[in-house]
Amino acid sequence: MRALLFSLSVVVFSSWNDGLGQTIQLFVNDFSSPLSTPSGNCGPDLCITPVNSLWQGTGTGTGGGGSWKQVYTVETLLINGSSGIYTDSTGQGGDYCLGMLSTFQNDKVALTLFSDTLPYVNLYMDVSAIDLVGCSGPFGTDVPSFRVSVHDSPNGVFNINNPGPPLDVDTLYGGVPSADPHHFRWTTVQTGLDVSGATDGNISVMWDLLTSGYAAFDNLRIEASISGVGLPRQDRDSKLMVIAPNPAHEWATLRRFAQGAATVRVLSASGALARPAMRFGPYEAIGFSTSDLHDGIYVVECSVGSRTGRGMLVVQH
């Protein structure tokens, strides 16, 4: 059956002239053409109108125009708004972008698409730390990191409050923020996510800002392909760390294979943060108590520089 799907996919690809013959453009949106004009309804040049109300169907591509869901307030920033709050010397962000909080409210946003039953989705976007005027801000800026996960969504149905275990996940890091907290300094990031486990090709991509009090993303492009860009999932997962003992009773240790300061997060099987992020120095041993965790399965993320490894941890008291 898998060989048959591959053969059919090649026939479909032959009609595309993208230089690769193996890629389908699912979704592209530079957030320049909203359904209605965003307004400063939560502070100067900051719009809290729901993402779907402003941007549903405005993307192009074969995966559908895009159906959005969100947790808390995911804002549309008016880069060239009438109040002149936010500046972008490169013009890379255009007039609008999407922004979200990290720890203050733990905003999340998700986009449901049809992947054409191909095994990978490749995601590209521009990210930047930015701080807010009004709307409970400022929140502070730091190097932004986005946890991007992809979830099975049979028949296009997805519950962002109960997404279930991801098909694949990666953490993408932006650059150092501008000295001016209201000036965008964009970094282009990318990842290849394995969606071969999707039931019928319908998937949802979810964004969760992990670091920087506030940050934005723009110029989103998602493609379906027979191969993933960047480091393969098995390399990300297996080459960065080993967890022991596993199952863990009262304590777990991580052996890492990349130098540098590390940030460790423990996530529940549903993707929720099970405990605050832990930070370790370049040569510091990594260990943490599991006595406060309920019995069950967890995902441990260890980020060192631009690399993130993930492993499964079983807690059994």
C-alpha positions in Angstrom: 0.0 0.0 0.0 2.8 2.4 0.9 4.5 1.7 -2.5 1.3 2.4 -4.3 0.8 5.8 -2.5 4.4 6.7 -3.4 3.8 5.9 -7.1 0.6 8.0 -7.1 2.3 10.9 -5.5 5.0 10.9 -8.1 2.3 11.2 -10.8 0.8 14.2 -9.0 4.1 15.8 -8.6 5.0 15.6 -12.3 2.5 18.4 -12.9 4.5 20.8 -10.7 7.5 22.8 -11.9 9.1 23.6 -8.6 12.6 22.2 -9.4 12.2 19.3 -7.0 9.2 17.5 -8.5 8.4 16.3 -5.0 6.9 19.3 -3.2 3.3 20.6 -2.9 2.7 24.1 -1.6 0.0 23.7 1.1 -0.2 27.2 2.6 1.4 30.6 2.1 0.5 33.7 4.0 2.4 36.9 4.5 -0.4 38.4 6.5 -0.9 41.3 4.2 -4.6 41.0 3.3 -6.9 40.6 6.3 -10.6 40.0 6.0 -11.2 43.3 7.8 -8.9 46.2 8.8 -7.2 45.4 12.2 -7.6 48.2 14.8 -5.8 49.1 18.0 -8.4 47.6 20.2 -6.0 46.4 23.0 -3.4 49.2 22.9 -1.8 51.3 20.2 -1.3 49.3 17.0 -2.3 46.0 18.7 -5.4 44.1 17.6 -6.9 41.2 19.7 -9.6 40.3 17.2 -9.5 36.5 16.9 -7.0 35.2 14.3 -9.7 33.3 12.5 -11.9 36.4 12.2 -9.1 38.3 10.5 -7.2 35.6 8.6 -9.3 32.6 7.8 -9.1 31.7 4.2 -6.5 34.4 3.3 -3.7 32.0 2.7 -3.0 30.4 -0.7 -2.0 26.8 -1.5 -3.6 23.4 -2.0 -4.1 22.6 1.7 -6.9 25.1 2.1 -7.0 28.8 3.0 -6.4 27.9 6.7 -8.8 27.4 9.6 -7.3 28.8 12.8 -7.8 28.1 16.5 -6.3 29.8 19.5 -5.8 29.7 23.2 -6.0 33.1 24.9 -5.3 36.2 22.8 -3.1 35.8 19.8 -2.7 39.4 18.4 -2.3 41.0 15.1 0.4 43.7 15.3 0.1 46.7 13.0 3.7 47.2 11.9 2.9 50.4 10.1 0.0 51.4 12.3 -1.2 55.0 12.8 0.4 55.2 16.3 3.8 54.4 14.9 4.7 52.1 17.8 6.4 49.3 15.9 9.2 49.7 13.4 10.7 47.4 10.8 13.7 48.8 9.0 13.9 45.9 6.5 10.2 45.9 5.6 10.3 42.1 5.9 7.2 42.0 8.0 5.0 44.1 5.8 2.0 45.7 7.5 0.9 42.9 9.8 2.2 39.9 11.7 0.9 37.6 14.4 2.2 37.8 18.0 1.8 35.8 21.2 2.8 35.6 24.8 4.9 32.9 26.5 4.5 32.4 30.2 2.2 35.3 31.1 -0.8 33.6 29.5 0.8 30.8 27.4 -0.9 31.7 24.2 -1.2 29.0 21.5 -2.4 29.1 17.9 -3.1 26.3 15.4 -3.8 25.9 11.7 -5.6 22.9 10.2 -4.6 21.9 6.7 -4.8 18.9 4.3 -1.3 17.4 3.7 -2.2 15.5 0.6 -1.2 12.3 2.5 2.5 13.0 2.0 4.9 11.9 4.8 6.4 15.3 5.7 5.3 18.9 6.1 8.1 21.5 5.8 7.5 24.8 7.6 9.3 28.1 7.0 8.6 31.4 8.8 10.2 34.7 10.0 10.3 35.2 13.8 11.2 38.1 16.0 11.1 39.1 19.6 9.0 42.2 20.2 7.4 43.9 23.2 4.0 45.5 23.6 2.7 48.9 24.6 -0.5 48.5 26.5 -2.6 45.3 26.7 -0.9 44.4 30.0 2.6 44.9 28.5 5.5 45.3 28.5 6.6 41.7 28.9 10.3 41.8 28.1 12.2 40.3 25.1 14.8 37.6 24.7 15.9 35.2 22.0 12.5 33.7 20.9 11.9 30.0 20.7 8.7 28.5 19.3 7.6 25.0 19.9 6.0 23.8 16.6 4.1 20.6 16.8 1.9 18.8 14.3 -1.2 16.8 15.3 -3.5 14.3 13.6 -6.8 15.9 12.8 -9.1 13.2 11.1 -11.7 14.8 8.9 -10.2 18.2 9.7 -11.4 18.2 13.3 -8.9 19.5 15.9 -9.3 20.5 19.6 -6.6 22.9 20.5 -7.4 22.5 24.3 -7.0 18.7 24.0 -4.6 18.2 21.0 -3.3 14.7 22.1 0.3 13.5 21.5 1.9 15.2 18.5 2.9 13.3 15.4 6.1 15.3 15.5 7.5 18.4 17.2 10.5 20.7 17.0 11.7 23.9 18.7 12.7 26.8 16.5 15.0 29.6 17.7 15.1 33.2 16.5 17.9 35.7 16.8 19.0 38.2 19.4 16.3 40.9 19.9 16.8 44.5 18.9 18.0 46.9 21.5 14.8 48.8 20.8 12.1 46.4 22.2 9.5 47.8 19.6 11.7 47.2 16.6 11.5 43.9 14.6 14.7 41.9 14.0 13.5 39.0 11.9 15.2 35.6 11.6 14.0 33.0 9.1 13.6 29.5 10.6 12.5 26.1 9.2 11.7 22.6 10.2 10.6 19.3 8.6 7.9 17.5 10.5 6.9 13.8 10.0 3.2 13.5 9.5 3.2 9.9 8.1 1.1 8.8 11.0 -1.8 11.0 10.1 -5.1 9.2 9.7 -6.4 10.8 6.5 -3.9 13.5 5.7 -5.6 16.2 7.7 -3.2 17.7 10.2 -3.0 20.7 12.5 0.2 22.7 13.1 0.4 24.4 16.5 2.7 27.2 17.7 3.6 27.7 21.4 6.1 30.5 22.3 8.5 29.1 24.9 11.0 32.0 25.4 10.9 35.8 25.2 8.0 37.4 27.0 6.5 38.2 23.7 7.4 37.4 20.1 5.9 37.4 16.6 5.9 35.4 13.4 5.2 36.2 9.8 5.7 35.1 6.2 4.5 31.6 6.8 5.0 28.9 4.2 4.1 25.2 4.7 4.8 22.5 2.1 4.1 18.8 1.8 6.9 16.6 0.6 8.3 13.1 0.5 11.3 14.4 2.5 11.8 16.8 5.5 14.1 19.8 5.6 16.6 20.2 8.5 17.7 17.5 10.9 15.6 14.3 10.7 13.4 13.6 13.7 15.3 10.4 14.6 18.6 12.4 14.7 17.0 15.2 16.8 15.6 12.7 19.2 18.4 10.2 19.6 21.7 12.1 19.2 21.2 14.8 21.8 20.5 13.0 25.0 19.8 9.7 26.9 17.5 9.5 29.9 18.2 7.2 32.8 16.8 5.5 34.8 13.7 4.9 32.6 11.2 4.2 34.2 12.2 6.8 36.8 11.0 6.6 40.4 12.3 9.6 42.3 15.0 11.1 40.1 16.1 11.2 36.4 19.4 12.2 34.8 20.1 13.2 31.2 23.3 12.5 29.4 23.7 15.0 26.6 25.8 14.9 23.5 26.0 18.6 22.6 28.0 21.2 24.5 26.6 24.5 25.8 24.1 25.7 28.2 20.9 23.6 28.2 17.2 24.2 28.8 15.2 21.2 29.9 11.4 21.0 29.8 9.2 18.1 31.0 5.9 17.9 29.0 2.9 15.7 29.6 1.7 13.3 26.9 -0.7 16.0 25.8 2.1 18.5 25.3 1.4 20.6 28.4 4.3 21.9 30.5 4.5 19.6 33.5 7.0 21.7 35.4 8.8 25.0 34.9 11.7 25.0 32.5 15.1 24.1 34.1 18.4 25.7 32.9 21.8 24.1 33.2 25.3 25.4 32.5 27.6 24.2 29.7 29.2 21.4 31.8 26.7 21.0 34.5 25.2 17.6 35.2 21.5 17.4 34.3 19.2 15.8 36.8 15.8 16.5 38.3 13.4 15.1 40.8 10.4 13.1 39.5 8.8 12.7 42.9 6.2 15.4 42.2 5.1 13.9 38.8 2.2 11.5 38.6 2.8 8.1 37.2 2.6 8.1 33.4 4.4 9.0 30.2 6.2 12.3 29.7 8.3 14.0 26.9 11.6 15.5 28.0 13.0 18.3 25.8 16.7 19.3 26.1 17.6 22.4 24.0 21.3 23.3 23.5 21.8 26.2 21.2 19.7 25.7 18.0 19.3 21.9 18.6 16.6 20.2 20.5 16.5 16.6 21.5 13.4 14.8 22.8 12.9 11.5 24.6 10.2 9.6 26.3 10.3 9.4 30.1 8.1 6.9 32.1 7.5 7.9 35.7 6.6 5.0 37.9 6.6 5.4 41.7 
